[in-house]
Amino acid sequence: MTKLNKQRLPAIEYIRGISMLGVIGIHIGSQYLMNPAANINLVAIFEILTRFAVPIFFFISAFGLFYNLDLTQPFDYKNFMQRRFKTVLIPYLVWSAIYLIHDNLYYNYGIPTLDYIIKILFFGLAKYQLYFLVILLWFYLFMPLWIKIVKNISSSGLIALLIIQIAFNYFSSYSTFLTTLTYSLPESSWLRDFLYFRLNYLILHYVFIFVLGGYLAVHIEKFFEFMRNKKITISLSYLISLTVLLCHYYLVILVQKLSPEAAVNTAHQLSPVGVIYTITASLFFFMLFTFIINNSKLLSILGKHSYFAYLFHPLVIFYLHLILDKLNLLLTAVNAIIFYVLTVLISLIFAALFRNFGNKYPLINKLTIGIYPKRKN
C-alpha cells in the first residue's frame, strides 16, 4: 500500500468549502419551503443539487485520516481519540451549550433536566446541524474497525458494501414497518428516540462513503491515475446521477402531485439515487480540484473557514429571519437568494474575525473549532 509523498491536497480543503455552501443551501431551502408558493426549481437548487454536502464530509474526513495514516505501524488509538476529542468533541459541547443558552434566553424554556440534556447531547439536538459531529465522533470511536476493513477490502468487496448500503438506507428511509413501529412506542421511550433520531447518530447510513474515502486514500496513486485518465467519464457520471436525482424530485411533484417538501424528503441523499449521486459528486469534485482548479484563493478561504461557518450559520439564519419578520417580508425566491448570500457572507466574516481573535487568544480557537497553536521546536 504505497503512498505518494504527503504533499498538501487542495481538493480536501476546497471540498470542505463547497460542502459548507451546500449545507447552508439545504438549511435556507428548509426556510424557503415554508412559502406555499415556493418555486420548485429554486427548491431543487437549494435542496437537491446540494444533497452531496453532508455525506461528502464523511468522504473527505476518511480520506484525510487515511492519507495521513501509516498502516504499516501500530495504530495508537488512545492518542488518536485524544486528538479527535480536541478537534470535534470539545467544539461540539461548546456549540451545543451556545445554542442551548441562546435558545433558552430567547424562548425562555427554563432549566432543562439532566435527562433532557443527555438526550440532546447524545442525538445532537441542540441545533439542527450538530448531529454531523455526533456521527463523526462515532466514526472515530470505531476507527480500528475501519482500518481493518480498508486494509483488507477488495474492489468486489466495495461493490458488495455499496449494495448493502443502498438496501439499508432504503429500509431506514422508506420502511412503513419502521415508521409504524417508531410511532407505536410511548413518547417517553428511549427506544422510540433511538428509532426516531436514527439519522442523527447511526453511522450505518454512511459507512460506504466513509470506507470509500479511506480506500481511495490508501490507494491514492491508482486513484490519481484514474482521475487523470477518466475526467470525462467522472464528469458525465456526476451529471447523469444529478439528472436522475432531479428527475426523481420532479416526478414526485409533477406526476405524484406531492408537495415540494415531500419531494425533498423523498429524493434525498439516502435514496438509492442519492447514494450514487454522493459517490459521483465525491469523485467529480476531487478530480475537479486536483487537476483543473487546484489553486483558488476563494476556495481556500471557504475551506479554511468552513468549520466555523458550518457551526455558526444557524445563528445568522435566526437573526436574518427576525429582520425579515420585522420588515414584514416574505421569503420569496429573490429574497431567498439574498438570504442565502447574506448567510454565507456573514458566517464567513464572523469565522474570519473569530479566527483572528483566536490567533491572539488561542482558547477561542480551541473551544470553537478545535485548532491548537503549533508547537515551537
C-alpha positions in Angstrom: 0.0 0.0 0.0 2.4 2.6 -1.2 1.6 6.4 -0.9 2.7 9.5 -2.6 4.7 12.0 -0.6 2.5 13.6 1.9 2.1 16.8 -0.1 -0.9 19.1 0.7 -4.0 18.2 -1.2 -6.0 21.3 -2.0 -9.0 19.2 -3.0 -9.7 18.3 0.6 -9.8 21.9 1.7 -11.8 23.0 -1.3 -14.4 20.3 -0.9 -14.9 21.4 2.7 -15.8 24.8 1.5 -18.1 23.6 -1.2 -19.8 21.3 1.2 -20.3 24.1 3.7 -22.0 26.1 0.9 -24.2 23.1 0.2 -25.2 22.6 3.8 -26.2 26.3 4.2 -28.2 25.9 0.9 -30.1 23.0 2.4 -31.0 24.9 5.5 -32.0 28.0 3.6 -34.1 25.7 1.4 -35.9 24.4 4.5 -36.8 28.0 5.3 -37.9 28.7 1.8 -40.2 25.6 1.7 -42.4 27.4 4.3 -43.5 29.6 1.5 -46.6 27.9 0.0 -45.7 29.4 -3.4 -42.1 28.3 -3.4 -40.5 28.0 -6.8 -39.9 24.3 -7.3 -36.8 25.0 -9.4 -35.2 27.1 -6.7 -36.1 24.4 -4.2 -34.3 21.9 -6.4 -31.1 24.1 -6.3 -31.3 24.6 -2.6 -32.4 21.1 -1.6 -31.5 18.6 -4.4 -28.3 19.9 -6.1 -26.7 20.2 -2.6 -27.6 16.7 -1.4 -24.0 15.5 -1.6 -23.0 18.1 1.1 -23.3 16.1 4.3 -22.1 12.7 3.2 -19.1 14.1 1.2 -17.9 15.5 4.6 -17.5 11.9 5.7 -15.8 11.0 2.5 -13.1 13.7 2.9 -12.8 13.1 6.6 -12.0 9.5 6.0 -9.7 10.4 3.1 -7.8 12.9 5.3 -7.4 10.4 8.1 -6.1 7.5 6.0 -4.0 9.8 3.8 -2.0 10.8 6.9 -2.0 7.3 8.5 0.8 4.9 8.2 -0.9 1.5 8.1 2.4 -0.3 8.4 2.7 1.0 12.0 0.7 0.0 15.1 -2.4 2.3 15.5 -2.2 4.5 18.6 -5.9 4.5 19.4 -5.6 6.5 22.7 -3.6 9.3 21.0 -5.9 9.3 18.1 -9.0 9.7 20.2 -7.4 12.4 22.4 -6.7 14.5 19.3 -10.1 13.9 17.8 -11.9 14.8 21.0 -10.0 18.1 20.9 -11.0 18.8 17.3 -14.6 17.6 17.4 -15.9 16.7 20.9 -14.9 20.0 22.6 -16.3 22.2 19.9 -19.4 20.1 19.8 -20.0 20.5 23.5 -19.2 24.3 23.3 -21.6 24.9 20.4 -24.3 22.8 21.9 -24.0 24.9 25.1 -24.1 28.1 23.0 -27.3 27.1 21.2 -29.0 25.8 24.3 -28.3 29.0 26.2 -29.2 31.2 23.2 -32.5 29.5 22.6 -33.3 29.3 26.2 -32.8 33.1 26.6 -35.0 33.8 23.6 -37.8 31.3 24.1 -37.5 31.0 27.9 -37.6 27.3 28.1 -36.5 27.1 31.6 -33.7 25.0 33.1 -33.6 21.6 31.3 -33.5 18.4 33.3 -30.3 16.2 33.3 -32.1 13.5 31.2 -33.1 16.1 28.6 -29.5 17.4 28.4 -28.2 13.9 27.9 -30.7 13.2 25.2 -29.9 16.5 23.4 -26.1 15.8 23.5 -26.4 12.1 22.5 -28.6 12.8 19.5 -27.1 16.2 18.6 -30.4 18.1 19.1 -29.1 21.4 20.4 -29.2 22.7 16.8 -30.1 21.1 13.5 -26.6 20.9 12.1 -24.8 19.5 15.1 -25.8 15.9 14.5 -23.0 15.7 11.9 -20.4 15.9 14.7 -22.1 13.2 16.7 -21.9 10.8 13.7 -18.3 11.8 13.1 -17.4 11.0 16.7 -19.0 7.6 16.3 -16.8 7.0 13.2 -13.7 8.0 15.2 -14.7 5.6 18.0 -14.7 2.7 15.6 -11.5 3.7 13.8 -9.8 0.3 14.4 -12.6 -1.4 12.6 -12.4 1.0 9.6 -8.6 0.4 9.4 -9.1 -3.4 9.3 -11.8 -3.0 6.6 -9.9 -0.6 4.5 -6.7 -2.7 4.6 -8.5 -5.9 3.6 -11.4 -4.9 1.4 -11.3 -5.6 -2.4 -13.0 -3.8 -5.2 -15.6 -6.5 -5.3 -16.0 -6.1 -1.6 -16.6 -2.4 -2.1 -19.4 -3.2 -4.6 -21.0 -5.6 -2.1 -20.8 -3.0 0.6 -22.4 -0.5 -1.7 -25.3 -2.8 -2.4 -25.8 -3.4 1.3 -25.6 0.3 2.0 -28.3 1.1 -0.6 -30.5 -1.6 0.8 -30.1 -0.5 4.4 -30.7 3.2 3.6 -33.8 2.3 1.6 -35.2 0.4 4.6 -34.3 3.1 7.0 -35.8 5.9 4.8 -38.9 4.3 3.3 -39.9 1.4 5.5 -43.6 1.6 6.6 -42.9 -1.0 9.2 -40.1 1.0 10.8 -42.3 4.2 10.8 -45.2 2.3 12.3 -43.0 0.7 15.0 -41.5 4.1 15.9 -44.8 5.9 16.5 -46.3 2.9 18.3 -43.9 3.3 21.1 -44.5 5.6 24.1 -43.2 9.1 23.6 -41.1 8.8 26.8 -39.5 5.6 25.5 -35.7 5.7 24.8 -36.2 3.1 22.1 -38.6 5.4 20.3 -35.9 8.1 20.5 -33.3 5.8 19.1 -35.5 4.9 16.2 -36.9 8.4 15.6 -33.5 10.1 15.7 -31.6 7.3 13.9 -30.3 9.7 11.3 -28.6 11.7 14.0 -26.2 9.1 15.3 -26.4 5.8 13.3 -23.2 5.6 11.3 -24.6 2.7 9.3 -26.2 5.3 6.9 -22.8 6.5 5.8 -20.4 3.5 6.2 -19.8 3.0 2.5 -18.9 6.6 1.7 -16.5 6.7 4.7 -14.8 3.4 3.8 -14.6 4.6 0.2 -12.8 7.7 1.3 -10.3 5.7 3.3 -9.8 3.1 0.5 -9.0 5.7 -2.1 -6.6 7.4 0.2 -4.7 4.2 0.8 -4.7 3.5 -2.9 -4.0 7.2 -3.8 -1.6 6.6 -6.7 -4.2 4.4 -8.5 -6.9 6.9 -7.6 -4.9 9.8 -9.0 -4.2 7.9 -12.2 -7.9 7.0 -12.5 -9.0 10.7 -12.1 -6.3 11.8 -14.5 -7.4 9.4 -17.3 -11.1 9.5 -16.7 -12.0 13.2 -16.3 -14.8 13.0 -18.9 -16.2 9.7 -17.5 -16.3 11.1 -14.0 -17.9 14.4 -15.1 -20.5 12.6 -17.1 -21.3 10.2 -14.3 -21.8 13.2 -11.9 -24.1 14.9 -14.4 -26.1 11.8 -15.1 -26.6 11.0 -11.5 -27.6 14.6 -10.7 -30.1 14.5 -13.6 -31.7 11.2 -12.4 -32.0 12.6 -8.8 -33.6 15.8 -10.2 -36.0 13.7 -12.3 -36.9 11.8 -9.2 -37.7 15.1 -7.4 -39.8 16.5 -10.3 -41.6 13.1 -10.7 -42.8 13.3 -7.1 -44.1 16.8 -7.6 -45.5 16.8 -11.2 -46.7 13.2 -11.5 -47.4 12.1 -8.0 -48.7 15.6 -7.2 -47.0 15.7 -3.8 -45.6 18.9 -2.2 -42.1 20.2 -2.8 -41.3 19.3 0.8 -42.5 15.7 0.3 -40.3 15.6 -2.8 -37.3 16.8 -0.9 -38.0 14.2 1.8 -38.1 11.5 -0.9 -35.3 12.4 -3.3 -32.6 12.8 -0.6 -29.0 11.6 -0.1 -30.0 8.3 1.4 -32.3 7.3 -1.5 -30.7 4.8 -3.9 -30.1 7.6 -6.5 -28.9 9.9 -3.7 -26.2 7.4 -2.7 -24.9 7.1 -6.2 -25.0 10.9 -6.6 -22.9 11.3 -3.4 -20.3 8.9 -4.8 -20.1 10.6 -8.2 -20.0 14.1 -6.6 -17.2 13.0 -4.4 -15.2 11.7 -7.4 -16.1 14.7 -9.5 -15.1 17.4 -7.0 -11.9 15.6 -6.1 -11.0 15.4 -9.7 -12.0 19.0 -10.4 -10.0 20.4 -7.5 -7.0 18.2 -8.2 -6.5 18.5 -11.9 -8.5 21.5 -13.1 -8.9 24.0 -10.2 -6.1 23.4 -7.8 -5.0 26.9 -6.9 -8.0 29.0 -5.9 -7.7 31.7 -3.2 -11.5 31.9 -2.9 -11.9 28.1 -2.4 -9.0 28.1 0.0 -10.8 30.8 2.1 -14.0 28.9 2.0 -12.3 25.7 3.1 -10.3 27.5 5.9 -13.4 28.9 7.5 -15.9 26.2 6.6 -15.9 24.5 10.1 -16.7 27.7 12.0 -19.3 28.8 9.3 -20.9 25.4 9.4 -21.3 25.6 13.2 -22.2 29.3 13.3 -24.6 29.8 10.4 -27.9 28.8 12.2 -27.4 31.9 14.3 -27.2 34.0 11.2 -30.3 32.4 9.8 -32.2 33.0 13.0 -31.4 36.7 13.2 -31.9 37.3 9.4 -35.3 35.7 9.8 -36.1 38.1 12.7 -35.2 41.0 10.4 -37.5 39.6 7.6 -40.3 39.3 10.1 -39.7 42.8 11.4 -39.9 44.2 7.8 -42.9 42.1 7.0 -41.1 40.5 4.1 -41.9 37.0 2.8 -39.1 34.6 1.8 -39.8 34.9 -1.9 -37.4 33.4 -4.5 -35.5 36.7 -4.8 -35.4 37.2 -1.0 -34.3 33.5 -0.5 -31.3 34.0 -2.8 -30.4 37.2 -1.0 -30.9 35.5 2.3 -28.5 32.7 1.2 -25.8 35.1 0.1 -26.1 37.1 3.3 -25.9 34.0 5.4 -22.8 32.8 3.7 -21.1 36.2 3.8 -21.9 37.0 7.4 -20.9 33.4 8.5 -17.6 33.8 6.8 -17.0 37.3 8.2 -17.6 36.0 11.8 -15.4 33.0 11.0 -12.5 35.2 10.0 -13.0 37.5 12.9 -13.0 34.7 15.4 -10.1 33.0 13.7 -8.1 36.3 14.1 -9.1 36.7 17.7 -8.2 33.0 18.2 -4.7 33.6 17.0 -4.3 36.2 19.7 -6.3 34.3 22.3 -5.8 30.6 21.5 -8.6 29.5 23.8 -11.2 30.8 21.3 -9.9 28.6 18.5 -9.6 25.7 20.8 -13.2 25.9 22.0 -14.9 26.8 18.8 -13.1 24.9 16.0 -10.6 22.6 17.8 -7.5 24.3 16.5 -4.5 24.5 18.7 -1.3 26.6 18.3 1.5 24.8 16.6 4.3 23.7 19.0 7.5 25.6 18.6 10.7 23.5 18.3 
